[in-house]
Amino acid sequence: MVTVFQNTQVLLLAAVLLIACLAKLTVREEASGAPDHVHGVPVPAGLARLAPAHGGRRLTVGVGLGEGMLGLALLLTSHLSVRLATTVVFAAATWVVSELRVRRPDAGCGCFGGLSGKKVGRRSVLRALLFTAAAIASLGAPLAGFDVLLDVQAQVGLVLVVELGLFAALSPELSALVRRCGLLGGGGLPHGPGRPATPCERRRSPIEETYATLYDSQAWTEHENLIASAVPLDVWREGCWRFVVFPARLDERPVEIVFAVSTAERDKTVRSSVLAPETALSSTS
């Protein structure tokens, strides 16, 4: 029974690492932070709060790829070095999550990309501790993950189902995933005869929603490397659009990039325009 439990931990850890990798690569963080005001419109206060939405993207992708490689290694080999590396990773994650809960109670852990945007709570710390314990238990597992799957036993399946259920119960990311999929509130329900859409010019559109839409758009991806500062120069709303202006440099010349972000409830679009002082250089949509 001990061997069955150890082999199950290998599958559990591999699944968690691959899920974390997939989430980091596909789910961007939503813009958040303490608000400030520009021309009466609330915006995130400083560079530190905005940087994770774009400047830290490369780091997030790098960590996600590392987790994915480690998860695949757990499936392919039973070498002790892979198990030790997994234990170190989860122990370090436990320390980071614990520190965030104490020192940055307003910040998410980013464990599963943009789904982990809520502040770190006791459940996240306990989850990290349990994963570290599972990694320690897996050190003595005789089989690699794929070998366990090729000859899966009923006991392994039962233990894995129980542990995955516990993992789900300790994961606040599930509610964020449901919300993003439009299955729970957030304007994700389809419009019907009894639920007319709110006109975009009168719809309440939080600034956080605007930044999330902007950072997920093709317009932002095309101009991201030109932007000189994460803090916008100006933000304002006119009708169905919120305009966000960033300082940038193009061909060593200072320019301004204006993003027009739709405030509609559905089918949001983002348009952009690159402007030199007193002269429009180009416009895209």
C-alpha positions as CSV (number, residue, x, y, z in Angstrom):
1,M,0.0,0.0,0.0
2,V,2.9,2.3,0.7
3,T,4.3,1.8,-2.8
4,V,0.8,2.5,-4.3
5,F,0.6,5.7,-2.4
6,Q,4.1,6.8,-3.5
7,N,3.4,6.0,-7.2
8,T,0.1,8.0,-6.9
9,Q,2.0,11.0,-5.8
10,V,4.1,11.0,-9.0
11,L,0.9,11.1,-11.1
12,L,-0.6,13.9,-8.8
13,L,2.5,16.1,-9.0
14,A,2.9,15.6,-12.8
15,A,-0.7,16.6,-13.3
16,V,-0.4,19.7,-11.1
17,L,2.8,20.8,-12.8
18,L,1.3,20.4,-16.3
19,I,-2.0,22.2,-15.3
20,A,0.1,25.0,-13.8
21,C,2.1,25.2,-17.0
22,L,-1.0,25.3,-19.2
23,A,-2.6,28.0,-17.0
24,K,0.5,30.2,-17.1
25,L,0.8,30.0,-20.9
26,T,-2.8,30.6,-21.7
27,V,-4.4,32.7,-18.9
28,R,-3.1,36.3,-18.6
29,E,-3.3,38.1,-15.3
30,E,-5.9,40.7,-14.9
31,A,-4.8,44.3,-14.2
32,S,-5.4,45.2,-10.5
33,G,-4.0,47.3,-7.8
34,A,-4.6,50.3,-5.6
35,P,-6.3,53.0,-7.7
36,D,-5.1,56.4,-8.5
37,H,-6.9,59.1,-10.6
38,V,-6.0,60.7,-13.9
39,H,-8.5,63.4,-15.0
40,G,-11.0,61.9,-12.6
41,V,-10.6,58.3,-13.9
42,P,-9.2,55.7,-11.5
43,V,-6.1,53.9,-12.8
44,P,-3.6,51.6,-11.0
45,A,-1.3,53.6,-8.8
46,G,2.2,52.6,-9.9
47,L,4.5,50.8,-12.1
48,A,4.8,47.9,-9.7
49,R,1.2,47.1,-9.9
50,L,1.0,47.3,-13.7
51,A,4.2,45.6,-14.5
52,P,3.0,42.0,-13.9
53,A,0.4,42.5,-16.7
54,H,3.1,42.8,-19.3
55,G,6.7,43.2,-18.1
56,G,6.4,40.0,-16.1
57,R,4.8,38.0,-18.9
58,R,8.2,36.6,-20.0
59,L,9.0,35.4,-16.5
60,T,5.6,33.8,-16.2
61,V,6.0,32.0,-19.4
62,G,9.5,30.9,-18.4
63,V,8.3,29.5,-15.1
64,G,5.4,27.8,-16.8
65,L,7.7,26.1,-19.3
66,G,9.9,24.9,-16.5
67,E,7.0,23.4,-14.7
68,G,5.8,21.7,-17.8
69,M,9.2,20.1,-18.5
70,L,9.4,18.9,-14.9
71,G,5.9,17.4,-15.1
72,L,6.8,15.6,-18.3
73,A,10.1,14.4,-16.6
74,L,8.0,12.9,-13.8
75,L,6.0,10.9,-16.3
76,L,9.0,9.7,-18.3
77,T,11.6,8.8,-15.7
78,S,11.9,7.7,-12.1
79,H,15.4,9.2,-11.7
80,L,16.0,10.6,-8.2
81,S,17.3,13.9,-9.5
82,V,13.9,14.6,-11.0
83,R,12.1,13.8,-7.8
84,L,14.5,16.0,-5.8
85,A,14.1,18.9,-8.2
86,T,10.3,18.5,-7.8
87,T,10.6,18.6,-4.0
88,V,12.7,21.7,-4.1
89,V,10.3,23.4,-6.5
90,F,7.3,22.8,-4.3
91,A,9.2,23.6,-1.1
92,A,10.2,26.9,-2.6
93,A,6.6,27.6,-3.8
94,T,5.4,26.9,-0.2
95,W,7.9,29.5,1.1
96,V,6.9,32.1,-1.5
97,V,3.2,31.6,-0.9
98,S,3.7,31.9,2.9
99,E,5.7,35.1,2.4
100,L,3.1,36.6,0.1
101,R,0.4,36.0,2.7
102,V,2.3,37.8,5.3
103,R,4.0,40.6,3.4
104,R,1.7,41.1,0.4
105,P,-1.8,40.2,1.5
106,D,-3.2,42.1,-1.5
107,A,-1.4,40.1,-4.1
108,G,-2.1,36.8,-5.7
109,C,0.4,34.0,-5.9
110,G,0.3,33.5,-9.7
111,C,0.5,29.7,-9.1
112,F,-1.9,29.1,-11.9
113,G,-1.3,32.1,-14.0
114,G,-4.0,34.7,-14.2
115,L,-6.4,32.4,-12.4
116,S,-4.5,33.0,-9.1
117,G,-5.2,36.7,-8.9
118,K,-7.0,36.7,-5.6
119,K,-5.0,37.4,-2.4
120,V,-3.3,34.4,-0.8
121,G,-5.3,32.7,1.9
122,R,-4.9,29.8,4.2
123,R,-6.1,27.4,1.6
124,S,-3.3,28.3,-0.8
125,V,-0.7,27.9,1.9
126,L,-2.1,24.5,3.0
127,R,-2.3,23.3,-0.6
128,A,1.4,24.2,-1.1
129,L,2.3,22.3,2.1
130,L,0.4,19.2,1.0
131,F,2.1,19.3,-2.4
132,T,5.5,19.5,-0.8
133,A,4.6,16.5,1.4
134,A,3.5,14.6,-1.7
135,A,6.8,15.5,-3.4
136,I,8.7,14.1,-0.4
137,A,6.6,10.9,-0.4
138,S,7.3,10.5,-4.2
139,L,11.1,10.3,-3.6
140,G,10.8,6.6,-2.9
141,A,8.3,5.8,-5.7
142,P,9.8,2.9,-7.9
143,L,7.9,3.8,-11.1
144,A,7.7,6.7,-13.5
145,G,4.3,8.2,-14.1
146,F,3.7,6.6,-17.5
147,D,4.7,3.2,-16.0
148,V,2.0,3.7,-13.4
149,L,-0.6,4.5,-16.0
150,L,0.3,1.5,-18.2
151,D,-0.5,-0.8,-15.3
152,V,-2.9,1.3,-13.3
153,Q,-4.4,-0.3,-10.2
154,A,-7.8,0.4,-8.6
155,Q,-6.0,1.5,-5.5
156,V,-4.0,4.1,-7.4
157,G,-7.1,5.4,-9.1
158,L,-9.0,5.7,-5.8
159,V,-6.2,7.5,-4.0
160,L,-5.6,9.9,-7.0
161,V,-9.3,10.8,-7.2
162,V,-9.4,11.6,-3.5
163,E,-6.3,13.7,-3.7
164,L,-7.5,15.6,-6.8
165,G,-10.8,16.3,-5.0
166,L,-8.8,17.7,-2.0
167,F,-6.7,19.7,-4.4
168,A,-9.9,21.2,-6.0
169,A,-11.3,22.0,-2.6
170,L,-8.2,23.9,-1.7
171,S,-8.0,25.8,-5.0
172,P,-9.7,29.3,-5.2
173,E,-8.7,29.3,-8.9
174,L,-11.8,27.2,-9.7
175,S,-14.2,30.1,-9.1
176,A,-12.0,32.3,-11.3
177,L,-12.0,29.7,-14.0
178,V,-15.8,29.4,-13.9
179,R,-16.1,33.2,-14.0
180,R,-13.8,33.5,-17.0
181,C,-15.7,30.9,-18.8
182,G,-18.8,32.9,-18.4
183,L,-20.7,30.3,-16.4
184,L,-21.1,32.4,-13.2
185,G,-22.0,36.1,-13.4
186,G,-19.7,38.6,-14.9
187,G,-21.9,39.2,-17.9
188,G,-21.2,35.8,-19.4
189,L,-24.8,34.7,-19.7
190,P,-26.3,34.9,-23.2
191,H,-28.7,37.6,-23.9
192,G,-32.4,36.6,-24.1
193,P,-35.7,38.3,-24.4
194,G,-35.8,39.0,-20.7
195,R,-32.3,40.3,-20.5
196,P,-31.6,43.1,-22.9
197,A,-28.0,44.3,-23.3
198,T,-27.1,47.5,-21.6
199,P,-26.1,50.2,-24.1
200,C,-22.4,50.5,-24.1
201,E,-22.4,54.2,-23.5
202,R,-24.3,53.7,-20.3
203,R,-22.8,50.5,-19.1
204,R,-20.5,50.5,-16.1
205,S,-17.1,49.5,-17.2
206,P,-14.5,49.2,-14.4
207,I,-11.0,50.3,-15.2
208,E,-9.7,46.8,-14.3
209,E,-11.9,45.4,-17.1
210,T,-10.4,47.9,-19.6
211,Y,-6.8,46.9,-18.7
212,A,-7.7,43.2,-18.9
213,T,-9.2,43.6,-22.4
214,L,-6.3,45.8,-23.5
215,Y,-3.6,43.4,-22.4
216,D,-5.3,40.5,-24.1
217,S,-5.7,42.3,-27.5
218,Q,-3.7,42.0,-30.7
219,A,-3.2,45.8,-30.7
220,W,-1.3,45.6,-27.4
221,T,0.8,42.7,-28.6
222,E,1.8,44.7,-31.7
223,H,2.9,47.8,-29.8
224,E,4.0,46.4,-26.4
225,N,7.8,46.5,-27.2
226,L,7.5,50.2,-28.2
227,I,5.9,51.4,-24.9
228,A,8.4,53.2,-22.6
229,S,6.4,53.2,-19.4
230,A,3.8,51.0,-17.8
231,V,2.0,54.0,-16.4
232,P,-0.3,55.7,-18.8
233,L,-0.1,59.4,-19.6
234,D,-3.8,59.9,-19.7
235,V,-7.1,57.9,-19.4
236,W,-10.6,59.0,-20.3
237,R,-13.9,57.7,-21.5
238,E,-16.1,58.9,-24.3
239,G,-19.3,57.0,-25.0
240,C,-18.6,53.4,-25.8
241,W,-14.8,53.8,-25.6
242,R,-12.2,54.3,-22.9
243,F,-8.9,55.8,-24.2
244,V,-5.6,55.0,-22.7
245,V,-2.4,56.9,-23.7
246,F,1.1,55.5,-23.2
247,P,4.5,57.1,-23.9
248,A,6.5,55.2,-26.4
249,R,9.6,55.4,-28.7
250,L,9.5,54.6,-32.4
251,D,12.8,54.8,-34.4
252,E,14.4,56.5,-31.5
253,R,11.7,59.3,-31.5
254,P,9.3,59.9,-28.7
255,V,5.7,59.1,-29.7
256,E,2.4,58.4,-28.0
257,I,0.3,55.3,-28.5
258,V,-3.4,55.8,-27.9
259,F,-5.5,52.6,-27.3
260,A,-9.3,52.8,-27.7
261,V,-10.9,50.0,-25.7
262,S,-14.5,49.1,-26.1
263,T,-16.7,49.3,-23.0
264,A,-19.4,47.0,-24.6
265,E,-20.5,44.0,-22.6
266,R,-19.7,41.6,-25.4
267,D,-17.5,41.4,-28.5
268,K,-15.0,44.0,-27.1
269,T,-12.6,45.5,-29.6
270,V,-9.4,47.5,-29.2
271,R,-8.1,50.0,-31.6
272,S,-4.7,51.8,-31.6
273,S,-3.1,54.8,-33.0
274,V,0.6,55.9,-32.9
275,L,1.0,59.7,-32.7
276,A,4.0,61.9,-32.9
277,P,3.7,65.4,-31.4
278,E,1.1,67.2,-33.5
279,T,1.3,64.5,-36.2
280,A,-0.4,61.1,-36.6
281,L,2.1,58.5,-37.9
282,S,-0.2,55.5,-38.3
283,S,-3.5,54.0,-37.3
284,T,-4.6,50.4,-36.9
285,S,-7.7,48.7,-35.6
